[in-house]
């Protein structure tokens, strides 16, 4: 009985996250953080950071990967299935309805204005997530250099963001290995 209640809670929580998220996975982070970390205490801030790294490193949409990860952590396979279904269902329903009326819907001027406002709000949600999560990142000269270089390359070139992530990961591994070697602890690697 208790596990059915937990499964139902997971489904409803991620249904709410999916229903009130516009703009993709990063815009979802503040809502997910409030629901999963602050309200339900299913995860910690550190879990959310790890979740972001894992979700960005694996194929798929951030929202789906996040729901699957948290759902599995809380209630195994059925938790991951229901959390994922919950986060996807609102978008599926909205897109299904919009597809029925796409031609008429697209021509409405107020719809264009609404989406302009939503884009501005999404930008603020993403910025909020960046500030919250940056508080948990270990700040070193190396991390500032990598962040600045990646930001400038992404901003001023057409260089693939995926390649930037991979290069950052490789540089992080090399940096970590060098630090371990400097401390003379290379035998434990």
N, C-alpha and C positions, 0 to 999 in steps of 0.2 A: 504493500500500500504506500509506504513512504517513497519507494523508488518511482511509482507512478506519479506521485505528487511532484517529485523532483523533475521528472521528465516533462510534465505539464508546465512547470515553472520555467524550464529551459526553453520550451517551445514559445511560450507567451513572451518571455523576455526578448528573445531574438526576433519574434514577430514585431514587437514594439520597436526594436532597433531598426529592423528592415523597413517598417512603415514610416518612420520619421527621419530617415536618412536620405538626403538628396546630395548627389555629387560624388558618390563612390566611397571607397573604403576609408580614406583619410578623413573625410567629413564625418564618417561613422564613429571615429575613435572617441571623441568626447562623450557621445551618447553611450557607447559601449562601456567606456571607463566608468561612467556614473552608475550604470546598471550592474555591471559584472564585478567591479572592484568595490565601489562605495556602498551600493545598496545590498547586493547579494553576498558579497565577500567570497566569490567563487575563485577569484584570482587576485594577485598582488600587482603592484606597479611593475615589478620586475618581470612577472609573467607576461604582462602586456608588451613590454619591450621585447622580450624573447619572441612573443607571438608575431610582432611586426617583422622581426628579422626572418623568422621562419616563413611567414606569409609572403614576404618579398622574394624569398629564395626559392619558392616552390611555384609551379604553374598554377594559375587560377586567380580568381578575384579575391581581393583582400577580405571582403565581407564574408564570403563563403569559407575561406581558409580559417578565418578567425572563429566563426561559429562552429566549424568542425572541430577545431582545436579545443575550445572551451567546453563544448558539449562532450567531447570524449574524456576530457579531464574530470568532468563532474559525474558523468553517468555512462561511460563506455560507448560502445557502438550505438545503442539506441539514443543516447544523449547527443552524439555527434549528428546522427540522422535527423532528429527532431529540431535541434538548434539550426542546422543548415536549412532544413525545410522552412522553419520559421523566418529566417532572414531573407530567403528567396521569394517566398509566397507573395508578399505585398507588391514587389516589383513585377512579378509574373501577372498578377491580377491587373495592375495599372496598365502595363504594356498591352495586355490582351484587350482591355477596354479601349485604349487609345487607338489600337490597330483597326478597330471597327469604324472609327470616325476620323482617321488620320487626315484625309483631304480637307474636311470641313474644319477640323481642329487647327490645322496648320495655318489656315487663312485668317484666323481671329487675331486681331492686332493686340488685344489685351493679353493673349497667351504669350506673345513675344515679350511683352513688358514683364509679365510674371516670371518668365525664365531669366530675364536680365537680373531681376531682384534675387532670385534663387541663386544665381551664379555668385553674386556679391556675398550673400550669406554663407555659401559653401566655402568661399575663399577665407572668410573669417573663422569658420569651423576648423578648417585645415590649419590656419595660423595658430589657433588656440591649441590644437593637438600638438603642433611643433613645440610650442612653449612649454606645455605640460611635460611632454616626453623628454625635452632637452634637459630638464632638471635632473633626470635620472641617469643621463649619459656621463660617463667618466670623462672629465675635461682635461686634456693634455695638449701640449703644443702640437703633437702629431694629429690629434683629432681635429683641431682647429685648421691645420693645413689641409687635411683631406677634405673637410667640409667646404672650405673656401674654394679649393681647386675644383671640386665636383660642382659646386654652385655656379662658378664662373663658366666652366665648360658647358654645363647644361643650359645656362642662360644665353650664352653668346655663340653657340655652335649647334649643329644638328646631330652631335655625337649621341649615340644610343645611351639612354639612361640605364638600360640593363647592363651594358658594358661598363658603365661607370660603377654600378653596384658590384660587379664582378671584380673590377680592378681594385675598388675599395676593400673588398673582402681579402683579396690576395695580399694587398699592402698591409692590412691589419694582421694577417697571419705572419707575414715576414717580420713586421714590427714586434709582434709578441714573441716570436722565436728569438729574435736578436736580444730582447730584454731578458728572456730566460737564460740565454747563453751568457749574457753579461753577469748575471747573478750566479753563474756557475752551477745552475741546477738543470743542465741539459740532460743528465742521466734519467731524470724523472719524466721526460717528454714522451 
